[in-house]
Amino acid sequence: METNFNHEQSLALINEMISRARNNVQKERKHSMIFWGYTVALIALSNFALIHLLSNPHSSFLVWLCILPAWVVSYFIDRRIDRTAMVKTHIDKIGDMVWKGFGIAVLVLVAIVNIMAFKTNDFHSMMLINPIIMGAMGMCEFASASIYRYKPWYWVALFFWAGAIVCAFLRVDWQFMVLAACMILGFVVPGHLLNYQTKKSHV
């Protein structure tokens, strides 16, 4: 039997779904933000150090292969969280797909840039990777802020976009320092704040 909703009931249902999705993501995303914030920052700092320590600086970029096992760890973390999570809404699924799309886009981008660099033996194109990735991160944070109506993520988006612009004026090695700073201040700090808010709400 179909149920007909009037305009007010439809808006109330949509707002309830958004509120539930926002509560879900605030309680669950903190783990992912903290994990990826520390992971990417550590790899970026390692890349910065290896550029100056290795006889062949181009080999330093291989450290980013550590992202692959990190994705496996993240997958099992997300699965463990999902089993104990509240009921997922359609809005939750949309938010998840935004970040999955970002992950796939980053893999494609990095693959293309590396193939072109090694094919032409010209590694200047690698200077584009960090600013483009940070620009895309800002887009995902902006989309998440809009989907979940969570205003603090708008500021995180602006922070990543600012970092992307700064990278345009820096060498690749110093771009990694900017990326590390963005991940700490844009992922780790907000993740711990969400964790603190969740614990406080249960006190």
N, C-alpha and C positions, 0 to 999 in steps of 0.2 A: 504494500500500500504506500503510495507516494505521499510525502509530506510537503505542503506548500509553505514557503517562508515569505513573510512580508519584508519590506526594506529594512526595518529596524531589527528584526530577528536575524536577517542575513548578516548585517553589520556586527551584531552581538556575537554571532557564531564565529565570524572571521576574527574579531578581536580576542575571543576566547582561545582560538587556535594559535594566534600569534603570541598571546601571553603564555600559553602552555609551552610552545616551542622555545620562547625566550628563557623560561625557567629551566627547560631541559638543557639548552646549550650552555647556560651559565653554570650549571652543575657538572656537565660532562666535558665541555670543551677545555676547561682549565687544565686537564691532564695532557691533552694533545698540545696545547699552547706551550706549556712548560717543557714537555719532552722535545718538541721540534725547535723551540727557542734555544735551549741549551745545545742540542745536537748540531744545528746549523751554525751557531756561533762558534762552537768548538772546532768544527771542520774549517770554517772561514779563517779562524786564528791560526790553525795548523797550516793552511795553505799560505798564509802570509809569511809564516816562519820558514816553510820549506822553499819558498821562492828565493829567499836570501841564503839558505843553507845548502841547497843542492847545486851541483855543478851544471846541471841542465834544468833551469827554472821551469821549462814547459812540463817536465815530469811531475811537478808539484800539484798540477791540476788533477792527477789521478786520485788524490786523497778524497775527491768527491764521490768516488765509488762506494765510500762508506755509507752514502745515502741509501743504497740498496738494502743492506741488512737493517738499517734504521727503519725503512718502510715495513719490513717484516715484523719488527718489534712493535711498531705503531699499530699494525693491523691487529695483532693479538691483544694489545692494550685496549683498542676500540671494541673488539669483540667482547672482552671481559666487562667493559663498561656497559655495552648494549644489553647484556643479559640482566643487569640489575637496574637498567634505566626505566623511566616511565614510558607510557605508551607514546610511540612516535607519531607525529602528525605529518600531513603532506608538506607542511612548511619546513619541518625538520629535514625531510628528504631533499627538498629543493636546496636548502643550505648545504647539506652534505655533498650534493652534486656539483655545487659551485667550486668547492675545494678539491674534489676529485678531478674536475675539469682542469683546474689550475695545475695539479700534479702532473697530469698527462701533457699539458701544454709545455711545462718546464722541461720534461724529458725530451719532447720533440725539439724544442729550441736548443737545448744543450747538444743534442745529437747533431743537429744541422750545423751549428757553429763549429763544433769540433771536426766534423767531416770536411767542412770547407777549409778550416785552418790547416789540417794535416794534408789535404789535397793540394793546396796552393803553397804550403810551407810559409804562410803568412798568418801570424797569430794575433794581429791587431784586432781582428773581429771579436776576440774574446773579451775585449773591453766593453762590449755591449751586453754581455750576459748578466752581470750584477745589476746594472740600472734597469734592464728590462724585467728581470725577475722581481725586483723591488717595486717597480711600477705595477706589475701584475698582482703582487701581494696587496698593494694598496687598493687595487680594484676589487679584489675578493673581500677585503675588510669593509670597504664601502658597501658592497653588495650585501654582506652579512649584516651590517648595521641597518640597512634598509629593510631587509627581510625580517629581522627580529626586532626592529625598532629599538635598538640598543645604542644610544648616542655615543658612548665612549669609543666605540669602534670607528666612528667617523674621524676622531682625532688620531687613532692609530693609522688609519688610511692616509691621512695628511702627512703623518710622520714618515711613512714609507715612501711616499711620493717626494717628499723633501730630500730623503736619503738618495733616491734615484737621481735627482737633479744634481746633488753634490757629487755623485760618482762621475758625472759627465766631465768634471774638472780634474779628476784624479787619475793616477796610474792604477793599473790593475791591482797591484799589491795593496795599496791603500784603500781601494774599493772594498776589499775583504774586511778591513777594519770597520768601515762604515756599515757593511752588512751585519757584522757581528754586533755592533752597537744597536742597530735597528731591531735585530732579533731579541736582544736582551730587553730593550726598552719597549718594544712593540709586541712581544710574545710572552717572555718570561715574567716581567713585572705585572702585566694585566692578568696573566694566568694565576700568579700567586694572590693577586687582589681578589679574583673570583673565588679562589680557594678559601681565602679569609672570610669573604662575605657568606659563603656557603656554611662554613663552620659556625660563624656568628649567628646565622639564622636558625641553627639547631640548638643553640644554647638556651 
